[in-house]
Amino acid sequence: MSRQRVGPISQTMARDPAAPAIVGCEWIVDAHGCNSLQLQDLALMQRLCQRVIDDLELKVVGQPHWHQFPGHAGVTGLYLLSESHLACHTYPEHRLATFNLYCCRSRPAWLWQRHLTLELSAEDVQVAEFVRGDNRPLHTKEPV
C-alpha cells in the first residue's frame, strides 16, 4: 500500500494517539553496477558517508568504525549517531554498495541516486524508505 507521511514524525504521533508509535525513519539503499575500484577505496567511502552525515546534519557519537577487507574486497563502515546509525558495505566483486540509515527523528530524503551515481558510477540505485514503528514501506520517488 502506498502512502505519504505528512509533516514531521512528532506531528504524526500527536494527531492520533491510537496510531502506531512511529519511532523513526529508515532508508535501505542498494547501488548496483558501481565501479569496482571505487568500492575498494576506503577514503572515498568515508568521504561519501561523511557527506550524508553533513548534509543531513546528523551527529556522530564516538568514532566511526571501518574495516577494509584484504585483497580486492570491499569495505564496511559503521557510524553510531545520536539519531541512530549509518552503515555502509561494499562488494566490488558484485559491483554493489549497500547503505542503511536509521534516524529516530524526521529528516529530509537524501539524494541517494544522484550522489551514488556521481561518486560510485552506480548504474541503478534502489531506495526503500520505512517508517519505523508501523513498519509499512513508503513508496516515494526520490528527486533526481
Order of alpha helices (4+ residues) and beta strands (2+ residues): alpha-beta-alpha-alpha-beta-beta-beta-beta-alpha-beta-beta
